[in-house]
Amino acid sequence: MDCVTFRKLIGPYLEGSLTDEELNGFLCHLRSCPECRDELEINYIVIEGLNILDEDRSDYDLSKAYDQSIRYSERYIRFKKNLLIFRYMIDTIAFWALAAMTFFYFYTLSGMDLLY
């Protein structure tokens, strides 16, 4: 992802409306580009600051909230990747179990005995 695309996605990121693929690319670029990281932090602080003014909460730490937001997004992406890996593992186990059951079914139909 380039900086122009990243900056276009700042609004959807802050709204929480990025797809998983967009969020993954967004976070990868965020880790590698200090300018975009600063841009995102400024946007986050401005938007959250305005929300806090509306709620009249003066004890809120915006920098800490920003860091937590990024960590939450990274944990979400790691969770989704692990979930996908788990799904592939279950699918593979199910495939091989079905293959083994099919083999043994046809093997027993053929009248051959596995144990002599």
C-alpha positions as CSV (number, residue, x, y, z in Angstrom):
1,M,0.0,0.0,0.0
2,D,1.3,3.5,-0.8
3,C,0.9,6.7,1.3
4,V,-1.9,8.1,-0.9
5,T,-4.1,5.0,-0.5
6,F,-3.3,4.9,3.2
7,R,-4.4,8.5,3.7
8,K,-7.7,7.7,1.8
9,L,-8.3,4.9,4.2
10,I,-7.8,6.8,7.4
11,G,-11.4,7.9,7.6
12,P,-12.8,4.4,7.0
13,Y,-10.3,3.0,9.6
14,L,-11.4,5.4,12.2
15,E,-15.1,4.6,11.4
16,G,-14.2,0.9,11.7
17,S,-15.5,0.1,8.1
18,L,-12.3,-1.4,6.5
19,T,-12.5,-4.9,5.2
20,D,-10.0,-7.4,6.7
21,E,-7.8,-7.2,3.6
22,E,-7.8,-3.4,3.7
23,L,-7.1,-3.4,7.4
24,N,-4.2,-5.8,7.0
25,G,-2.6,-3.7,4.3
26,F,-3.3,-0.5,6.3
27,L,-1.5,-1.9,9.4
28,C,1.4,-3.2,7.4
29,H,1.9,0.2,5.9
30,L,1.4,1.9,9.3
31,R,4.3,-0.2,10.7
32,S,6.7,0.8,7.9
33,C,5.8,4.5,7.4
34,P,6.4,7.1,10.2
35,E,4.8,9.9,8.2
36,C,1.6,8.0,7.8
37,R,1.7,6.9,11.4
38,D,1.9,10.6,12.5
39,E,-0.9,11.5,10.1
40,L,-3.2,8.7,11.5
41,E,-2.4,9.8,15.1
42,I,-3.2,13.4,14.3
43,N,-6.5,12.4,12.7
44,Y,-7.3,10.1,15.6
45,I,-6.6,12.7,18.3
46,V,-8.6,15.3,16.5
47,I,-11.7,13.1,16.0
48,E,-11.6,11.5,19.4
49,G,-10.8,14.9,21.0
50,L,-14.0,16.3,19.4
51,N,-16.0,13.3,20.7
52,I,-14.6,13.8,24.2
53,L,-15.6,17.5,24.2
54,D,-19.1,16.4,23.4
55,E,-19.1,14.0,26.3
56,D,-17.4,16.4,28.7
57,R,-14.7,13.9,29.8
58,S,-11.4,15.7,30.7
59,D,-9.5,12.8,32.1
60,Y,-9.2,10.9,28.9
61,D,-5.7,10.0,27.6
62,L,-5.9,10.3,23.8
63,S,-2.4,9.0,23.1
64,K,-3.1,5.9,25.2
65,A,-6.4,5.4,23.5
66,Y,-4.7,5.7,20.1
67,D,-2.1,3.1,21.0
68,Q,-4.9,0.8,22.3
69,S,-6.8,1.2,19.0
70,I,-3.8,0.2,16.9
71,R,-3.1,-2.8,19.2
72,Y,-6.7,-3.9,19.1
73,S,-6.6,-3.8,15.3
74,E,-3.4,-5.8,15.2
75,R,-4.8,-8.4,17.6
76,Y,-8.0,-8.6,15.4
77,I,-6.0,-9.3,12.3
78,R,-3.8,-11.9,14.1
79,F,-7.0,-13.6,15.4
80,K,-8.5,-13.7,11.8
81,K,-5.3,-15.2,10.4
82,N,-5.2,-17.8,13.2
83,L,-8.9,-18.6,12.6
84,L,-8.2,-19.1,8.9
85,I,-5.3,-21.4,9.7
86,F,-7.5,-23.4,12.1
87,R,-10.2,-23.7,9.5
88,Y,-7.7,-25.1,7.0
89,M,-6.5,-27.6,9.6
90,I,-10.0,-28.7,10.3
91,D,-10.8,-29.0,6.6
92,T,-7.7,-31.1,6.1
93,I,-8.4,-33.4,9.0
94,A,-12.0,-33.8,7.7
95,F,-10.8,-34.6,4.2
96,W,-8.4,-37.3,5.3
97,A,-10.9,-38.8,7.7
98,L,-13.4,-39.0,4.9
99,A,-10.8,-40.5,2.6
100,A,-9.9,-43.1,5.2
101,M,-13.5,-44.0,5.8
102,T,-14.2,-44.3,2.1
103,F,-11.1,-46.6,1.7
104,F,-12.1,-48.8,4.6
105,Y,-15.7,-49.0,3.3
106,F,-14.7,-50.2,-0.1
107,Y,-12.1,-52.4,1.4
108,T,-14.7,-54.2,3.5
109,L,-17.0,-54.4,0.5
110,S,-14.4,-56.2,-1.4
111,G,-14.4,-59.0,1.2
112,M,-10.8,-58.7,2.1
113,D,-9.9,-58.9,5.8
114,L,-7.5,-56.4,7.2
115,L,-6.5,-58.6,10.1
116,Y,-5.3,-62.1,9.2
